């Protein structure tokens, strides 16, 4: 992977999540899926739902936690 193509990575990530979302079959689960995948890639020692919720939606951690648990 060429790290100089950083702008391209957002498009590739969106395409990847869209592909996964099509398998899930529920449009309303796509955003929590995207947030979950993003949480896995963000820095942090713990990859459980609680810390990922705090990293992906710091202003609404409790709601994000529930969303990630139920996607």
PQR file of N, CA, C, O and H, with PARSE charges and radii, in Angstrom:
ATOM      1  N   UNK A   1       0.835  -1.185   0.000 -0.4000 1.5000
ATOM      2  CA  UNK A   1       0.000   0.000   0.000 -0.0000 2.0000
ATOM      3  C   UNK A   1       0.871   1.236   0.000  0.5500 1.7000
ATOM      4  O   UNK A   1       1.817   1.332   0.782 -0.5500 1.4000
ATOM      5  N   UNK A   2       0.571   2.157  -0.845 -0.4000 1.5000
ATOM      6  CA  UNK A   2       1.306   3.404  -0.928 -0.0000 2.0000
ATOM      7  C   UNK A   2       0.688   4.403   0.044  0.5500 1.7000
ATOM      8  O   UNK A   2      -0.463   4.803  -0.128 -0.5500 1.4000
ATOM      9  H   UNK A   2      -0.198   2.079  -1.480  0.4000 1.0000
ATOM     10  N   UNK A   3       1.444   4.809   1.064 -0.4000 1.5000
ATOM     11  CA  UNK A   3       0.920   5.721   2.078 -0.0000 2.0000
ATOM     12  C   UNK A   3       0.686   7.122   1.541  0.5500 1.7000
ATOM     13  O   UNK A   3      -0.002   7.915   2.183 -0.5500 1.4000
ATOM     14  H   UNK A   3       2.380   4.484   1.204  0.4000 1.0000
ATOM     15  N   UNK A   4       1.240   7.447   0.379 -0.4000 1.5000
ATOM     16  CA  UNK A   4       1.025   8.764  -0.219 -0.0000 2.0000
ATOM     17  C   UNK A   4      -0.388   8.912  -0.776  0.5500 1.7000
ATOM     18  O   UNK A   4      -0.804  10.024  -1.101 -0.5500 1.4000
ATOM     19  H   UNK A   4       1.799   6.802  -0.143  0.4000 1.0000
ATOM     20  N   UNK A   5      -1.119   7.833  -0.891 -0.4000 1.5000
ATOM     21  CA  UNK A   5      -2.480   7.875  -1.424 -0.0000 2.0000
ATOM     22  C   UNK A   5      -3.499   7.922  -0.290  0.5500 1.7000
ATOM     23  O   UNK A   5      -4.513   7.227  -0.350 -0.5500 1.4000
ATOM     24  H   UNK A   5      -0.781   6.930  -0.628  0.4000 1.0000
ATOM     25  N   UNK A   6      -3.249   8.730   0.746 -0.4000 1.5000
ATOM     26  CA  UNK A   6      -4.099   8.796   1.923 -0.0000 2.0000
ATOM     27  C   UNK A   6      -5.527   9.190   1.637  0.5500 1.7000
ATOM     28  O   UNK A   6      -6.438   8.671   2.282 -0.5500 1.4000
ATOM     29  H   UNK A   6      -2.425   9.294   0.794  0.4000 1.0000
ATOM     30  N   UNK A   7      -5.763  10.093   0.691 -0.4000 1.5000
ATOM     31  CA  UNK A   7      -7.118  10.492   0.355 -0.0000 2.0000
ATOM     32  C   UNK A   7      -7.924   9.349  -0.219  0.5500 1.7000
ATOM     33  O   UNK A   7      -9.147   9.308  -0.091 -0.5500 1.4000
ATOM     34  H   UNK A   7      -5.023  10.515   0.167  0.4000 1.0000
ATOM     35  N   UNK A   8      -7.241   8.436  -0.841 -0.4000 1.5000
ATOM     36  CA  UNK A   8      -7.876   7.267  -1.435 -0.0000 2.0000
ATOM     37  C   UNK A   8      -8.364   6.285  -0.374  0.5500 1.7000
ATOM     38  O   UNK A   8      -9.302   5.527  -0.620 -0.5500 1.4000
ATOM     39  H   UNK A   8      -6.247   8.469  -0.945  0.4000 1.0000
ATOM     40  N   UNK A   9      -7.744   6.291   0.790 -0.4000 1.5000
ATOM     41  CA  UNK A   9      -8.098   5.316   1.820 -0.0000 2.0000
ATOM     42  C   UNK A   9      -9.514   5.530   2.346  0.5500 1.7000
ATOM     43  O   UNK A   9     -10.190   4.561   2.691 -0.5500 1.4000
ATOM     44  H   UNK A   9      -6.982   6.907   0.989  0.4000 1.0000
ATOM     45  N   UNK A  10      -9.972   6.770   2.414 -0.4000 1.5000
ATOM     46  CA  UNK A  10     -11.347   7.025   2.861 -0.0000 2.0000
ATOM     47  C   UNK A  10     -12.352   6.420   1.895  0.5500 1.7000
ATOM     48  O   UNK A  10     -13.343   5.825   2.318 -0.5500 1.4000
ATOM     49  H   UNK A  10      -9.422   7.557   2.134  0.4000 1.0000
ATOM     50  N   UNK A  11     -12.105   6.567   0.617 -0.4000 1.5000
ATOM     51  CA  UNK A  11     -13.006   6.005  -0.393 -0.0000 2.0000
ATOM     52  C   UNK A  11     -12.980   4.482  -0.337  0.5500 1.7000
ATOM     53  O   UNK A  11     -14.023   3.839  -0.453 -0.5500 1.4000
ATOM     54  H   UNK A  11     -11.300   7.051   0.274  0.4000 1.0000
ATOM     55  N   UNK A  12     -11.801   3.908  -0.160 -0.4000 1.5000
ATOM     56  CA  UNK A  12     -11.699   2.449  -0.079 -0.0000 2.0000
ATOM     57  C   UNK A  12     -12.392   1.918   1.171  0.5500 1.7000
ATOM     58  O   UNK A  12     -13.041   0.873   1.130 -0.5500 1.4000
ATOM     59  H   UNK A  12     -10.954   4.431  -0.065  0.4000 1.0000
ATOM     60  N   UNK A  13     -12.252   2.645   2.287 -0.4000 1.5000
ATOM     61  CA  UNK A  13     -12.925   2.245   3.525 -0.0000 2.0000
ATOM     62  C   UNK A  13     -14.442   2.305   3.346  0.5500 1.7000
ATOM     63  O   UNK A  13     -15.150   1.382   3.751 -0.5500 1.4000
ATOM     64  H   UNK A  13     -11.725   3.494   2.320  0.4000 1.0000
ATOM     65  N   UNK A  14     -14.944   3.381   2.743 -0.4000 1.5000
ATOM     66  CA  UNK A  14     -16.382   3.518   2.501 -0.0000 2.0000
ATOM     67  C   UNK A  14     -16.892   2.390   1.605  0.5500 1.7000
ATOM     68  O   UNK A  14     -17.972   1.846   1.834 -0.5500 1.4000
ATOM     69  H   UNK A  14     -14.370   4.130   2.414  0.4000 1.0000
ATOM     70  N   UNK A  15     -16.120   2.049   0.602 -0.4000 1.5000
ATOM     71  CA  UNK A  15     -16.496   0.958  -0.304 -0.0000 2.0000
ATOM     72  C   UNK A  15     -16.506  -0.385   0.430  0.5500 1.7000
ATOM     73  O   UNK A  15     -17.391  -1.212   0.213 -0.5500 1.4000
ATOM     74  H   UNK A  15     -15.242   2.491   0.416  0.4000 1.0000
ATOM     75  N   UNK A  16     -15.527  -0.590   1.289 -0.4000 1.5000
ATOM     76  CA  UNK A  16     -15.442  -1.823   2.072 -0.0000 2.0000
ATOM     77  C   UNK A  16     -16.650  -1.962   2.994  0.5500 1.7000
ATOM     78  O   UNK A  16     -17.279  -3.019   3.051 -0.5500 1.4000
ATOM     79  H   UNK A  16     -14.808   0.082   1.465  0.4000 1.0000
ATOM     80  N   UNK A  17     -16.969  -0.881   3.718 -0.4000 1.5000
ATOM     81  CA  UNK A  17     -18.110  -0.910   4.638 -0.0000 2.0000
ATOM     82  C   UNK A  17     -19.415  -1.089   3.868  0.5500 1.7000
ATOM     83  O   UNK A  17     -20.314  -1.791   4.331 -0.5500 1.4000
ATOM     84  H   UNK A  17     -16.458  -0.023   3.672  0.4000 1.0000
ATOM     85  N   UNK A  18     -19.529  -0.465   2.705 -0.4000 1.5000
ATOM     86  CA  UNK A  18     -20.734  -0.637   1.881 -0.0000 2.0000
ATOM     87  C   UNK A  18     -20.896  -2.098   1.470  0.5500 1.7000
ATOM     88  O   UNK A  18     -22.012  -2.618   1.446 -0.5500 1.4000
ATOM     89  H   UNK A  18     -18.799   0.105   2.328  0.4000 1.0000
ATOM     90  N   UNK A  19     -19.801  -2.751   1.151 -0.4000 1.5000
ATOM     91  CA  UNK A  19     -19.857  -4.170   0.808 -0.0000 2.0000
ATOM     92  C   UNK A  19     -20.309  -5.022   1.980  0.5500 1.7000
ATOM     93  O   UNK A  19     -21.127  -5.928   1.819 -0.5500 1.4000
ATOM     94  H   UNK A  19     -18.895  -2.328   1.170  0.4000 1.0000
ATOM     95  N   UNK A  20     -19.774  -4.730   3.162 -0.4000 1.5000
ATOM     96  CA  UNK A  20     -20.209  -5.455   4.355 -0.0000 2.0000
ATOM     97  C   UNK A  20     -21.669  -5.151   4.663  0.5500 1.7000
ATOM     98  O   UNK A  20     -22.434  -6.041   5.035 -0.5500 1.4000
ATOM     99  H   UNK A  20     -19.110  -3.994   3.292  0.4000 1.0000
ATOM    100  N   UNK A  21     -22.049  -3.882   4.504 -0.4000 1.5000
ATOM    101  CA  UNK A  21     -23.426  -3.473   4.778 -0.0000 2.0000
ATOM    102  C   UNK A  21     -24.427  -4.170   3.885  0.5500 1.7000
ATOM    103  O   UNK A  21     -25.545  -4.462   4.311 -0.5500 1.4000
ATOM    104  H   UNK A  21     -21.427  -3.159   4.202  0.4000 1.0000
ATOM    105  N   UNK A  22     -24.043  -4.439   2.661 -0.4000 1.5000
ATOM    106  CA  UNK A  22     -24.961  -5.126   1.750 -0.0000 2.0000
ATOM    107  C   UNK A  22     -25.228  -6.556   2.210  0.5500 1.7000
ATOM    108  O   UNK A  22     -26.291  -7.110   1.930 -0.5500 1.4000
ATOM    109  H   UNK A  22     -23.135  -4.202   2.315  0.4000 1.0000
ATOM    110  N   UNK A  23     -24.283  -7.149   2.904 -0.4000 1.5000
ATOM    111  CA  UNK A  23     -24.462  -8.501   3.427 -0.0000 2.0000
ATOM    112  C   UNK A  23     -25.378  -8.487   4.652  0.5500 1.7000
ATOM    113  O   UNK A  23     -26.178  -9.402   4.847 -0.5500 1.4000
ATOM    114  H   UNK A  23     -23.419  -6.700   3.131  0.4000 1.0000
ATOM    115  N   UNK A  24     -25.257  -7.451   5.469 -0.4000 1.5000
ATOM    116  CA  UNK A  24     -26.090  -7.344   6.669 -0.0000 2.0000
ATOM    117  C   UNK A  24     -27.558  -7.204   6.290  0.5500 1.7000
ATOM    118  O   UNK A  24     -28.427  -7.801   6.926 -0.5500 1.4000
ATOM    119  H   UNK A  24     -24.607  -6.707   5.311  0.4000 1.0000
ATOM    120  N   UNK A  25     -27.832  -6.422   5.263 -0.4000 1.5000
ATOM    121  CA  UNK A  25     -29.184  -6.316   4.748 -0.0000 2.0000
ATOM    122  C   UNK A  25     -30.066  -5.269   5.388  0.5500 1.7000
ATOM    123  O   UNK A  25     -31.177  -5.043   4.910 -0.5500 1.4000
ATOM    124  H   UNK A  25     -27.126  -5.937   4.747  0.4000 1.0000
ATOM    125  N   UNK A  26     -29.622  -4.625   6.441 -0.4000 1.5000
ATOM    126  CA  UNK A  26     -30.409  -3.585   7.094 -0.0000 2.0000
ATOM    127  C   UNK A  26     -29.680  -2.255   6.956  0.5500 1.7000
ATOM    128  O   UNK A  26     -28.576  -2.090   7.476 -0.5500 1.4000
ATOM    129  H   UNK A  26     -28.719  -4.809   6.830  0.4000 1.0000
ATOM    130  N   UNK A  27     -30.290  -1.317   6.262 -0.4000 1.5000
ATOM    131  CA  UNK A  27     -29.656  -0.019   6.020 -0.0000 2.0000
ATOM    132  C   UNK A  27     -29.341   0.688   7.336  0.5500 1.7000
ATOM    133  O   UNK A  27     -28.302   1.338   7.446 -0.5500 1.4000
ATOM    134  H   UNK A  27     -31.186  -1.451   5.839  0.4000 1.0000
ATOM    135  N   UNK A  28     -30.218   0.573   8.339 -0.4000 1.5000
ATOM    136  CA  UNK A  28     -30.009   1.273   9.608 -0.0000 2.0000
ATOM    137  C   UNK A  28     -28.835   0.709  10.402  0.5500 1.7000
ATOM    138  O   UNK A  28     -28.423   1.313  11.393 -0.5500 1.4000
ATOM    139  H   UNK A  28     -31.062   0.045   8.249  0.4000 1.0000
ATOM    140  N   UNK A  29     -28.295  -0.421   9.995 -0.4000 1.5000
ATOM    141  CA  UNK A  29     -27.130  -0.992  10.682 -0.0000 2.0000
ATOM    142  C   UNK A  29     -25.811  -0.586  10.032  0.5500 1.7000
ATOM    143  O   UNK A  29     -24.742  -0.912  10.550 -0.5500 1.4000
ATOM    144  H   UNK A  29     -28.630  -0.911   9.191  0.4000 1.0000
ATOM    145  N   UNK A  30     -25.872   0.110   8.924 -0.4000 1.5000
ATOM    146  CA  UNK A  30     -24.653   0.470   8.209 -0.0000 2.0000
ATOM    147  C   UNK A  30     -23.796   1.443   9.005  0.5500 1.7000
ATOM    148  O   UNK A  30     -22.581   1.264   9.081 -0.5500 1.4000
ATOM    149  H   UNK A  30     -26.740   0.375   8.504  0.4000 1.0000
ATOM    150  N   UNK A  31     -24.396   2.467   9.598 -0.4000 1.5000
ATOM    151  CA  UNK A  31     -23.601   3.435  10.362 -0.0000 2.0000
ATOM    152  C   UNK A  31     -22.930   2.784  11.576  0.5500 1.7000
ATOM    153  O   UNK A  31     -21.732   2.984  11.776 -0.5500 1.4000
ATOM    154  H   UNK A  31     -25.384   2.612   9.536  0.4000 1.0000
ATOM    155  N   UNK A  32     -23.667   2.004  12.401 -0.4000 1.5000
ATOM    156  CA  UNK A  32     -22.965   1.336  13.504 -0.0000 2.0000
ATOM    157  C   UNK A  32     -21.857   0.397  13.020  0.5500 1.7000
ATOM    158  O   UNK A  32     -20.822   0.266  13.673 -0.5500 1.4000
ATOM    159  H   UNK A  32     -24.640   1.842  12.239  0.4000 1.0000
ATOM    160  N   UNK A  33     -22.074  -0.249  11.884 -0.4000 1.5000
ATOM    161  CA  UNK A  33     -21.031  -1.105  11.311 -0.0000 2.0000
ATOM    162  C   UNK A  33     -19.807  -0.280  10.947  0.5500 1.7000
ATOM    163  O   UNK A  33     -18.677  -0.673  11.238 -0.5500 1.4000
ATOM    164  H   UNK A  33     -22.915  -0.143  11.353  0.4000 1.0000
ATOM    165  N   UNK A  34     -20.032   0.867  10.308 -0.4000 1.5000
ATOM    166  CA  UNK A  34     -18.920   1.758   9.944 -0.0000 2.0000
ATOM    167  C   UNK A  34     -18.181   2.206  11.203  0.5500 1.7000
ATOM    168  O   UNK A  34     -16.950   2.192  11.241 -0.5500 1.4000
ATOM    169  H   UNK A  34     -20.950   1.187  10.072  0.4000 1.0000
ATOM    170  N   UNK A  35     -18.933   2.603  12.236 -0.4000 1.5000
ATOM    171  CA  UNK A  35     -18.311   3.051  13.481 -0.0000 2.0000
ATOM    172  C   UNK A  35     -17.527   1.921  14.146  0.5500 1.7000
ATOM    173  O   UNK A  35     -16.454   2.154  14.702 -0.5500 1.4000
ATOM    174  H   UNK A  35     -19.933   2.615  12.205  0.4000 1.0000
ATOM    175  N   UNK A  36     -18.055   0.709  14.092 -0.4000 1.5000
ATOM    176  CA  UNK A  36     -17.366  -0.438  14.679 -0.0000 2.0000
ATOM    177  C   UNK A  36     -16.046  -0.705  13.953  0.5500 1.7000
ATOM    178  O   UNK A  36     -15.007  -0.897  14.585 -0.5500 1.4000
ATOM    179  H   UNK A  36     -18.927   0.519  13.640  0.4000 1.0000
ATOM    180  N   UNK A  37     -16.100  -0.714  12.638 -0.4000 1.5000
ATOM    181  CA  UNK A  37     -14.874  -0.924  11.848 -0.0000 2.0000
ATOM    182  C   UNK A  37     -13.863   0.185  12.109  0.5500 1.7000
ATOM    183  O   UNK A  37     -12.666  -0.071  12.235 -0.5500 1.4000
ATOM    184  H   UNK A  37     -16.944  -0.558  12.125  0.4000 1.0000
ATOM    185  N   UNK A  38     -14.354   1.417  12.189 -0.4000 1.5000
ATOM    186  CA  UNK A  38     -13.474   2.552  12.472 -0.0000 2.0000
ATOM    187  C   UNK A  38     -12.839   2.392  13.854  0.5500 1.7000
ATOM    188  O   UNK A  38     -11.646   2.640  14.026 -0.5500 1.4000
ATOM    189  H   UNK A  38     -15.327   1.625  12.087  0.4000 1.0000
ATOM    190  N   UNK A  39     -13.640   1.976  14.834 -0.4000 1.5000
ATOM    191  CA  UNK A  39     -13.126   1.771  16.184 -0.0000 2.0000
ATOM    192  C   UNK A  39     -12.037   0.713  16.241  0.5500 1.7000
ATOM    193  O   UNK A  39     -11.097   0.824  17.027 -0.5500 1.4000
ATOM    194  H   UNK A  39     -14.610   1.774  14.694  0.4000 1.0000
ATOM    195  N   UNK A  40     -12.163  -0.308  15.413 -0.4000 1.5000
ATOM    196  CA  UNK A  40     -11.129  -1.344  15.371 -0.0000 2.0000
ATOM    197  C   UNK A  40      -9.814  -0.810  14.822  0.5500 1.7000
ATOM    198  O   UNK A  40      -8.740  -1.270  15.211 -0.5500 1.4000
ATOM    199  H   UNK A  40     -12.927  -0.398  14.775  0.4000 1.0000
ATOM    200  N   UNK A  41      -9.898   0.155  13.925 -0.4000 1.5000
ATOM    201  CA  UNK A  41      -8.685   0.679  13.290 -0.0000 2.0000
ATOM    202  C   UNK A  41      -8.063   1.847  14.048  0.5500 1.7000
ATOM    203  O   UNK A  41      -6.874   2.121  13.880 -0.5500 1.4000
ATOM    204  H   UNK A  41     -10.770   0.529  13.609  0.4000 1.0000
ATOM    205  N   UNK A  42      -8.835   2.534  14.874 -0.4000 1.5000
ATOM    206  CA  UNK A  42      -8.294   3.671  15.615 -0.0000 2.0000
ATOM    207  C   UNK A  42      -7.316   3.192  16.681  0.5500 1.7000
ATOM    208  O   UNK A  42      -7.406   2.055  17.145 -0.5500 1.4000
ATOM    209  H   UNK A  42      -9.800   2.311  15.011  0.4000 1.0000
ATOM    210  N   UNK A  43      -6.380   4.060  17.071 -0.4000 1.5000
ATOM    211  CA  UNK A  43      -5.446   3.670  18.122 -0.0000 2.0000
ATOM    212  C   UNK A  43      -6.176   3.449  19.445  0.5500 1.7000
ATOM    213  O   UNK A  43      -7.184   4.097  19.731 -0.5500 1.4000
ATOM    214  H   UNK A  43      -6.307   4.984  16.695  0.4000 1.0000
ATOM    215  N   UNK A  44      -5.665   2.550  20.221 -0.4000 1.5000
ATOM    216  CA  UNK A  44      -6.231   2.247  21.530 -0.0000 2.0000
ATOM    217  C   UNK A  44      -5.913   0.812  21.882  0.5500 1.7000
ATOM    218  O   UNK A  44      -5.917  -0.072  21.026 -0.5500 1.4000
ATOM    219  H   UNK A  44      -4.847   2.024  19.989  0.4000 1.0000
ATOM    220  N   UNK A  45      -5.638   0.594  23.159 -0.4000 1.5000
ATOM    221  CA  UNK A  45      -5.256  -0.752  23.585 -0.0000 2.0000
ATOM    222  C   UNK A  45      -6.443  -1.696  23.592  0.5500 1.7000
ATOM    223  O   UNK A  45      -6.326  -2.850  23.180 -0.5500 1.4000
ATOM    224  H   UNK A  45      -5.634   1.313  23.854  0.4000 1.0000
ATOM    225  N   UNK A  46      -7.586  -1.211  24.057 -0.4000 1.5000
ATOM    226  CA  UNK A  46      -8.760  -2.080  24.165 -0.0000 2.0000
ATOM    227  C   UNK A  46      -9.639  -1.927  22.939  0.5500 1.7000
ATOM    228  O   UNK A  46      -9.963  -0.811  22.533 -0.5500 1.4000
ATOM    229  H   UNK A  46      -7.682  -0.273  24.391  0.4000 1.0000
ATOM    230  N   UNK A  47     -10.019  -3.033  22.360 -0.4000 1.5000
ATOM    231  CA  UNK A  47     -10.878  -3.027  21.174 -0.0000 2.0000
ATOM    232  C   UNK A  47     -12.282  -3.522  21.517  0.5500 1.7000
ATOM    233  O   UNK A  47     -12.993  -4.033  20.652 -0.5500 1.4000
ATOM    234  H   UNK A  47      -9.756  -3.940  22.691  0.4000 1.0000
ATOM    235  N   UNK A  48     -12.683  -3.366  22.795 -0.4000 1.5000
ATOM    236  CA  UNK A  48     -14.044  -3.725  23.164 -0.0000 2.0000
ATOM    237  C   UNK A  48     -14.964  -2.551  22.838  0.5500 1.7000
ATOM    238  O   UNK A  48     -14.497  -1.456  22.525 -0.5500 1.4000
ATOM    239  H   UNK A  48     -12.106  -2.950  23.497  0.4000 1.0000
ATOM    240  N   UNK A  49     -16.261  -2.785  22.914 -0.4000 1.5000
ATOM    241  CA  UNK A  49     -17.242  -1.806  22.447 -0.0000 2.0000
ATOM    242  C   UNK A  49     -17.212  -0.511  23.261  0.5500 1.7000
ATOM    243  O   UNK A  49     -17.361   0.573  22.698 -0.5500 1.4000
ATOM    244  H   UNK A  49     -16.640  -3.674  23.169  0.4000 1.0000
ATOM    245  N   UNK A  50     -17.024  -0.612  24.560 -0.4000 1.5000
ATOM    246  CA  UNK A  50     -17.068   0.591  25.397 -0.0000 2.0000
ATOM    247  C   UNK A  50     -15.999   1.618  25.022  0.5500 1.7000
ATOM    248  O   UNK A  50     -16.348   2.774  24.778 -0.5500 1.4000
ATOM    249  H   UNK A  50     -16.903  -1.493  25.017  0.4000 1.0000
ATOM    250  N   UNK A  51     -14.723   1.257  24.963 -0.4000 1.5000
ATOM    251  CA  UNK A  51     -13.725   2.248  24.560 -0.0000 2.0000
ATOM    252  C   UNK A  51     -13.875   2.685  23.103  0.5500 1.7000
ATOM    253  O   UNK A  51     -13.573   3.828  22.758 -0.5500 1.4000
ATOM    254  H   UNK A  51     -14.440   0.319  25.161  0.4000 1.0000
ATOM    255  N   UNK A  52     -14.342   1.774  22.254 -0.4000 1.5000
ATOM    256  CA  UNK A  52     -14.553   2.162  20.853 -0.0000 2.0000
ATOM    257  C   UNK A  52     -15.665   3.199  20.755  0.5500 1.7000
ATOM    258  O   UNK A  52     -15.582   4.114  19.935 -0.5500 1.4000
ATOM    259  H   UNK A  52     -14.587   0.845  22.534  0.4000 1.0000
ATOM    260  N   UNK A  53     -16.698   3.072  21.573 -0.4000 1.5000
ATOM    261  CA  UNK A  53     -17.784   4.057  21.578 -0.0000 2.0000
ATOM    262  C   UNK A  53     -17.258   5.423  21.999  0.5500 1.7000
ATOM    263  O   UNK A  53     -17.650   6.443  21.432 -0.5500 1.4000
ATOM    264  H   UNK A  53     -16.766   2.329  22.239  0.4000 1.0000
ATOM    265  N   UNK A  54     -16.380   5.445  22.985 -0.4000 1.5000
ATOM    266  CA  UNK A  54     -15.811   6.715  23.448 -0.0000 2.0000
ATOM    267  C   UNK A  54     -14.939   7.363  22.381  0.5500 1.7000
ATOM    268  O   UNK A  54     -14.879   8.589  22.291 -0.5500 1.4000
ATOM    269  H   UNK A  54     -16.062   4.617  23.446  0.4000 1.0000
ATOM    270  N   UNK A  55     -14.264   6.552  21.573 -0.4000 1.5000
ATOM    271  CA  UNK A  55     -13.407   7.108  20.526 -0.0000 2.0000
ATOM    272  C   UNK A  55     -14.198   7.537  19.292  0.5500 1.7000
ATOM    273  O   UNK A  55     -13.839   8.522  18.647 -0.5500 1.4000
ATOM    274  H   UNK A  55     -14.312   5.556  21.646  0.4000 1.0000
ATOM    275  N   UNK A  56     -15.267   6.817  18.953 -0.4000 1.5000
ATOM    276  CA  UNK A  56     -15.989   7.129  17.718 -0.0000 2.0000
ATOM    277  C   UNK A  56     -17.076   8.177  17.903  0.5500 1.7000
ATOM    278  O   UNK A  56     -17.470   8.828  16.935 -0.5500 1.4000
ATOM    279  H   UNK A  56     -15.559   6.016  19.477  0.4000 1.0000
ATOM    280  N   UNK A  57     -17.568   8.354  19.129 -0.4000 1.5000
ATOM    281  CA  UNK A  57     -18.605   9.374  19.388 -0.0000 2.0000
ATOM    282  C   UNK A  57     -18.450   9.910  20.806  0.5500 1.7000
ATOM    283  O   UNK A  57     -19.268   9.602  21.673 -0.5500 1.4000
ATOM    284  H   UNK A  57     -17.248   7.826  19.915  0.4000 1.0000
ATOM    285  N   UNK A  58     -17.413  10.707  21.055 -0.4000 1.5000
ATOM    286  CA  UNK A  58     -17.143  11.164  22.418 -0.0000 2.0000
ATOM    287  C   UNK A  58     -18.274  11.988  23.041  0.5500 1.7000
ATOM    288  O   UNK A  58     -18.425  11.988  24.262 -0.5500 1.4000
ATOM    289  H   UNK A  58     -16.749  10.957  20.351  0.4000 1.0000
ATOM    290  N   UNK A  59     -19.057  12.679  22.239 -0.4000 1.5000
ATOM    291  CA  UNK A  59     -20.134  13.516  22.777 -0.0000 2.0000
ATOM    292  C   UNK A  59     -21.367  12.699  23.159  0.5500 1.7000
ATOM    293  O   UNK A  59     -22.234  13.190  23.882 -0.5500 1.4000
ATOM    294  H   UNK A  59     -18.933  12.679  21.246  0.4000 1.0000
ATOM    295  N   UNK A  60     -21.452  11.461  22.681 -0.4000 1.5000
ATOM    296  CA  UNK A  60     -22.624  10.625  22.972 -0.0000 2.0000
ATOM    297  C   UNK A  60     -22.203   9.172  23.187  0.5500 1.7000
ATOM    298  O   UNK A  60     -22.696   8.254  22.532 -0.5500 1.4000
ATOM    299  H   UNK A  60     -20.747  11.063  22.093  0.4000 1.0000
ATOM    300  N   UNK A  61     -21.281   8.999  24.120 -0.4000 1.5000
ATOM    301  CA  UNK A  61     -20.679   7.688  24.344 -0.0000 2.0000
ATOM    302  C   UNK A  61     -21.703   6.626  24.741  0.5500 1.7000
ATOM    303  O   UNK A  61     -21.658   5.511  24.222 -0.5500 1.4000
ATOM    304  H   UNK A  61     -20.881   9.745  24.652  0.4000 1.0000
ATOM    305  N   UNK A  62     -22.625   6.949  25.652 -0.4000 1.5000
ATOM    306  CA  UNK A  62     -23.598   5.950  26.115 -0.0000 2.0000
ATOM    307  C   UNK A  62     -24.487   5.477  24.963  0.5500 1.7000
ATOM    308  O   UNK A  62     -24.712   4.277  24.803 -0.5500 1.4000
ATOM    309  H   UNK A  62     -22.661   7.854  26.074  0.4000 1.0000
ATOM    310  N   UNK A  63     -24.985   6.406  24.172 -0.4000 1.5000
ATOM    311  CA  UNK A  63     -25.835   6.042  23.033 -0.0000 2.0000
ATOM    312  C   UNK A  63     -25.036   5.256  21.994  0.5500 1.7000
ATOM    313  O   UNK A  63     -25.536   4.291  21.416 -0.5500 1.4000
ATOM    314  H   UNK A  63     -24.802   7.381  24.302  0.4000 1.0000
ATOM    315  N   UNK A  64     -23.798   5.675  21.764 -0.4000 1.5000
ATOM    316  CA  UNK A  64     -22.949   4.972  20.797 -0.0000 2.0000
ATOM    317  C   UNK A  64     -22.651   3.558  21.278  0.5500 1.7000
ATOM    318  O   UNK A  64     -22.615   2.620  20.481 -0.5500 1.4000
ATOM    319  H   UNK A  64     -23.392   6.459  22.233  0.4000 1.0000
ATOM    320  N   UNK A  65     -22.437   3.407  22.575 -0.4000 1.5000
ATOM    321  CA  UNK A  65     -22.184   2.086  23.141 -0.0000 2.0000
ATOM    322  C   UNK A  65     -23.355   1.156  22.841  0.5500 1.7000
ATOM    323  O   UNK A  65     -23.150   0.029  22.392 -0.5500 1.4000
ATOM    324  H   UNK A  65     -22.466   4.169  23.223  0.4000 1.0000
ATOM    325  N   UNK A  66     -24.575   1.615  23.082 -0.4000 1.5000
ATOM    326  CA  UNK A  66     -25.764   0.814  22.792 -0.0000 2.0000
ATOM    327  C   UNK A  66     -25.874   0.505  21.299  0.5500 1.7000
ATOM    328  O   UNK A  66     -26.215  -0.611  20.908 -0.5500 1.4000
ATOM    329  H   UNK A  66     -24.742   2.531  23.446  0.4000 1.0000
ATOM    330  N   UNK A  67     -25.584   1.496  20.486 -0.4000 1.5000
ATOM    331  CA  UNK A  67     -25.664   1.316  19.038 -0.0000 2.0000
ATOM    332  C   UNK A  67     -24.689   0.245  18.561  0.5500 1.7000
ATOM    333  O   UNK A  67     -25.041  -0.599  17.736 -0.5500 1.4000
ATOM    334  H   UNK A  67     -25.307   2.403  20.804  0.4000 1.0000
ATOM    335  N   UNK A  68     -23.474   0.281  19.078 -0.4000 1.5000
ATOM    336  CA  UNK A  68     -22.468  -0.698  18.680 -0.0000 2.0000
ATOM    337  C   UNK A  68     -22.810  -2.102  19.184  0.5500 1.7000
ATOM    338  O   UNK A  68     -22.494  -3.096  18.530 -0.5500 1.4000
ATOM    339  H   UNK A  68     -23.189   0.966  19.748  0.4000 1.0000
ATOM    340  N   UNK A  69     -23.451  -2.175  20.340 -0.4000 1.5000
ATOM    341  CA  UNK A  69     -23.833  -3.481  20.874 -0.0000 2.0000
ATOM    342  C   UNK A  69     -24.917  -4.149  20.049  0.5500 1.7000
ATOM    343  O   UNK A  69     -24.986  -5.377  19.989 -0.5500 1.4000
ATOM    344  H   UNK A  69     -23.708  -1.367  20.871  0.4000 1.0000
ATOM    345  N   UNK A  70     -25.768  -3.349  19.409 -0.4000 1.5000
ATOM    346  CA  UNK A  70     -26.953  -3.903  18.758 -0.0000 2.0000
ATOM    347  C   UNK A  70     -26.940  -3.828  17.245  0.5500 1.7000
ATOM    348  O   UNK A  70     -27.965  -4.093  16.618 -0.5500 1.4000
ATOM    349  H   UNK A  70     -25.711  -2.351  19.457  0.4000 1.0000
ATOM    350  N   UNK A  71     -25.823  -3.478  16.637 -0.4000 1.5000
ATOM    351  CA  UNK A  71     -25.850  -3.403  15.180 -0.0000 2.0000
ATOM    352  C   UNK A  71     -25.905  -4.789  14.620  0.5500 1.7000
ATOM    353  O   UNK A  71     -25.935  -4.962  13.402 -0.5500 1.4000
ATOM    354  H   UNK A  71     -24.990  -3.262  17.147  0.4000 1.0000
TER
END
